[in-house]
């Protein structure tokens, strides 16, 4: 059976379960015995459908939709088991890193959309900074500072806290642009990635030509790995939204976008959390007169810890009291 046939055969039951789940969440006491029995029957059937979808259609948006449907049904029926603390714990230990891993293909595309313009701009600017500036004249003041051997980022040391807030605001804007840009069919997302890649390539290539590279990388080394990684992640989330609009697959475009949005918003916690980390590093460590090896170590440790968490957390570990784990137990018929 292909996914389309499976959806056509089951979607009426799923829609009915959605209706009953919404009623149960608002006022389960008002539901009559027949509706409660129907809720239980459809919930058990949905857990079976989820198991089949995970087996036959892994990675398909349908699996995410059914997982969410079962989770909502579980929370309605077994509401007392879930406390806010448990929900927060499960989000950071399981849901967020799992959503990150699901987005990896799109994050990889976002990386390429940033990296390729950066490489081209670096080569052009290294050969002739004037040609690099022709690509984006707004970076002329930064190149002038390099030629005058001015490390403009040292001004952050005058007020590190204020500088960190300013940097964080800028990073949030860039990430938000890449994230929400998915709703423009990915055009704004791709532009944000292209422009920031172009900026880095022009500055780095010109710095290499001028003899300013050690200064520039000495500033970027500490915060750059985390900051750029989060921009790629935000871009990947945006591209996933665009893909859901352009290629919804076997479900409606609205349903595909809703599924993609659920996954994208799950990683928003990582985007905010690590943007704050990058802003603090850039505001308080990057502009300091510290050894290059120390700043490189900060960059490696911070980015390494981030990727270790996002790639390994919740892997091969059963999520306690998860909707899937509890629901699938009901799948086995009584003897």
N, C-alpha and C positions, 0 to 999 in steps of 0.2 A: 504494500500500500504506500502510495506517495503522500506527501504532507497535505496536498490539496484535497485528496479524497478523505483523509483523516479529519481535516477541518470541516468539510462539508457534512460529514456524518455526525459530528459531535458538537458543532458550534451552537445549536439551539439549547442543548443541555448546559453548556458553559454560560451562555447568556442568562439562562434561568438561575443558575447558581450565583451569578453576579448580582442579580436582583435580590435573591433571598439573603445573600451575605450582607448587602447594604441595609436591608431591613433589620437583620439580626444585630448589626453594629449600632443602629440607631435606637431600636427598642425591641429586643428579643422577646420580652414578656408579652408583647401584643400579638405575637405570632401564634396561630392555633396549632393543634397537634398535627394536623395533616401537613402544614407547611414545615414544621420542625422535622417531621419524618422525611419529607422531600429534601430538605436541606442536608440531612445526614446522608441520604442515599446519593444525592448528586455530589456531595463532598467526597464520599468514598470512591465514586466513579471517576471523579477528577484526579484523585491520587493515582488511580490505575492508569488513566490517560497520561498523566505526567510521567509515570514510569515507562510507559510505551514510547512516549515522545523522546525521552532521554536516551532510550535504547536505539530507536529507529531514526530519529532526526536530531542527533546531537549538534549543537551550535545553531540550530534553526530558531528564528524569533519565536516560533510557536512554543518552544520549550520554556523560554523566559516568561511568556504570557501565562502558561499553565502553572509555572512555579509561583508567580505572583497571585494567581487565582487561588491556588491551594493554600498559600500563606495567609491570604485574607480570610478564607474559610476557616482555617485553623484558629486564627486569632479571634474569630467570632464565637466559635464553639468552645475553645479552651482559653478564653480571655484572661482568666485569673492566673494562668501560668506565667504570663509575660509581665514583668515589671519594667519601668523606664530604664533602670540600671541594666537589666538584662538586654534590653533592646539596644542600648548604647554599646554595651560590650560586644554583642553579636555583630553590630555594624562595623566596628573597628577591627574586630578579630576575623571576621568572615566576609561580610557583604562587600566592604570597600575593596580589599585586596582581590577578591574574586572578580569584581566588576572591572578592576584595572586590567587583570589578565585577559578578560573577554575583549577588552578594547585594544589589545596589543597590535593587531593588524592595522587598525586605523591610526594608532599612535606611530607606527612605523612609517606610514604614508606621510603623516604630518612631519616627521623627522626629515624625510626626503624633500618635502616641500620647503623646508627651512635650509637644509644642508646644501642642496644643489645650487641655489642662488648665492649662498655664502661662498662656496668654492669658486664659482665663476667670478664673483665680485672680488675675491681675494687675489686671484690670478691677474685680473685687469688692473687692480689698484697697486699690486706689487710691482708690476711692470712700469706703471705710470700713474701716480696718485691723481694727477689731473684728469685722466680718463675715468678713474673711479668716481671722482667727484661729479663728473658729467652725468653719471647714473642717478645721483641723488645730491643735488647742490646744497641741500640743507645741512649736510655734514661738513661743509667747508670750515666753520669755526672750530670744530674738533680737530681737523687736520692742521689748521693754523696753530693750535695749541701744541700739537705734537712737534711741529717744526720748530716751535719756540721752546721746546722741552718743558712744557707746563703740564703738570699732573693735576688736571682740574678737579679730580675726585677728592683731592686732599681737603677741599673746602668742607666736605662732610664732617671732618674732625672738629669744626667749629661748633657743631651741635649734632652729635651722632643720633640722638633720639628723633629730632626733627627730620634729619636726613633719612632715617630708616622708615619713617611714616611716608615721606615723599616717594621713596623708592617702592614701598609696598603699594602705594596708590597707583603708581605707574604700572607695576607688574600685574595688579588686579585688572587694570584697564586692558592691557594687552591680552591677558588670559580670557577675560570676559568677551573681548572682541573675537578671539579665536573660537570660543565655546559657542556663543550665540550666533556667530556667523554661519553655523550650519543651517540655520533657518533661511538663509539666502542661497540655498542650494550649494553651500560650501564656498561660494565666491569670496565672501568677506573673510572666512577662515583662511583660505589659501592666500589671500592678499596679505593678511596679518603675518602669516608665516614667511611669505616671500619677502616682505618689507623688512622684517627683523633679521632674516638671514642676510639680506642685502646690506643692512647696516653693519652687522658684525664683519662681513667679508670686506667691506670698504675700509673700515677702521683698522682691522687686523692686517690687511694687505698693505695699506699705506704706512702703518706703524713698522712693518717689516722693512719696507723700502727706506724709510727715514732713519731707522735705527732706534726706534722707540718701542719695539716689540716687548722687550723685557719689562718695561714699565707697565705697558697695557695688560699683559698677561699676569703680571704681579698683582694687578687690581682685580682681574676677572677670576683668577684661579680658585679663590675661596668660595664664592657664591655662584659662579657660573654653572657648574654641573647640576645643582638642584634647580636653579632658576630656569635654565633651558629645558630641563626634563619636564618641568611642570607646564611650560608653554607647549611642548610637544603633546603632553597629555590632554591639555585643554583643546588643542587642535584636533587630536584624535576623537575626543568627545563630540566636537562640532562636526567633523567629517562623518561620524556615525549617524548623526541627525540628518545630514544631507543625503546619505545613502538610503536611509529609511524613506525619505520623500521620493527619491529618484527610482529606487528599486524596492518597493514594499514587499515583494515576494508573494507568498500565498495568502497573506492577510491583507485587509484594506490598508490604504495609505495612512489613514488616521490611527488604526491599531498599530501599524508598524512604527509610526512616529512616537506613539505613547510608550511602546516597549523600549525603543531607543532612548527616549527621554528618561525613563526609569533607570536604565543602566548609566546614562551620562550623569544624572544627578547623584547617583551613588558615589561617583568618584569626585564630586565637588568637595567633599570633606578633605580629600587628599590635596586637592588644588589649593584650598584655603590654608590648610595646615602647613604645607611645605612652602607656600608663598610667604607666609609669615616667617618661617625659618630662613628662607633666602634673603628676605628684607632685613632681618636682624644681622645676618652675617655681612651683607653688603653695607649696612649702615655702621656697624661697630668693629668689624674685623678687616674687611677689604681695604678701606682707606688708610689703615694704620701702617706705620713704618715697621713692619714685621718681616722676618726672613721669608724668602720665597718658598722654602721647603715647608715652613709651617702653614702657609696659606694653601699650598697644594695638599698637604695632609688634611686640612679642614675640609677642602673640597672633596677629597676621596672618601673620608670618613662619613661626611654628611650624606653624600650621594649614595655611597655603598650601603649605609644603614637604611636609607629610604627604599632602595631597590630590594634589599633583603626582606624588608617588611612587605612590600607590595607583591613580590614574586613568591614568597614562601609562606606568609601567614595564611592560615586556614586551608593549607594544602594537605591532603591525606589525613585530615583531622575531622572527626564527626562533630558537627555543630550542635551544641547542647540544646535540646528542646526546639530544634528547628521545625518548621512546618513540614518540610519534606520527610525528615526522619520519623516524626510522629505519625504523619499521614500514611506513609508507605507501610507501616505496621498493620494498618487496617486493611491492606490489600489482600492479605492471605485469608481465604475463606475459613470459617469455623468448621471443625471436623465433628 
